[in-house]
Amino acid sequence: MRKPAVNIEKIIGEDKFKEYYNLGLINNTALRNYKIKWDYYNLRSYQSKYDAIFILMDKYYLSYESIYSILFRKNSVKTRGN
């Protein structure tokens, strides 16, 4: 069973998020990727898979391969060793 997507726009509007963002604790790429996934989740309710990807390509100025990779690659957490 998949977890429901979290509405990122609601979280971004919160004061704590803004504070963390201003401190540099929010990864901009990860945030953008989550927004893309959220948009895709919403677009799929009335668009085909490919149409949704093309809409996201135009919105975020990314290639098909980039959007596809963001949406469908397995998530891997990169950590730095000490």
N, C-alpha and C positions, 0 to 999 in steps of 0.2 A: 504494500500500500504506500503510495507517495504522500509525502507531507504537502499540505497546501502551500502555495507560494505566499511569501510575506509581502505586503504592500510597502515597497521601499520608499515611495513618496511620503507616506505617513511618517516613517522613521526619520527621513531626512529633515523633516520639519521640526523635529523635537530639539529642544535646547541642548540636551546632553550630546546628541549627535553633532551638532554644530560646534560644540566645545571640543569634542574629540577630533573633528575634522580640522579645526584651526590649530590644534596641537600637532597635526601631522600623523595622527594615529589611524587614519582611514586610508586604505590603499585605493587610489583613484581607478586603477585598472579593474580591480575586483568589484568596485562599486559600479563601474560602467558595464561590466559583464553581467552583474546581477540585474541591472536595469534592462539589458537586452533580453535576458531570460524571462523577466517579468512581462515585458512587452510581447514576447513570443507566446507566452502562456495565454495572454489576453487575446492576441490576434488569432490564435488557433481556434477560438470559439466560432469564428465566422470566415476564416481564410484557410486555404490549403497550406500545407507545409511549405511548399516552394514560394507561394505568393507572400507568406509571412516573412520568409527569409529575404525576399527581394525588397519588401517594405522596410525591413530593418537595415538592409544594406544602404538604402537611400537615407534613412534617418540618421544613422551613425557614421556614414561615409567609410564603410568597411567593405572588403571584398566578400564574395560568396564563401570562400574557404575560411575566412576569419570568423564570419557569423556562424557557419556550420560547426567549426571547431569549438567556439564558445558554447554553443547549444548542446552538442552531442559528445564531446570528449569526456573521458572519465576525469573527475576532479582529483587532483593530486595536491596535497599540501606540501609546499616547499619550506623546509626549515633549515636554519643555519646551525651547524655544530659549533661548539666552543673550542 
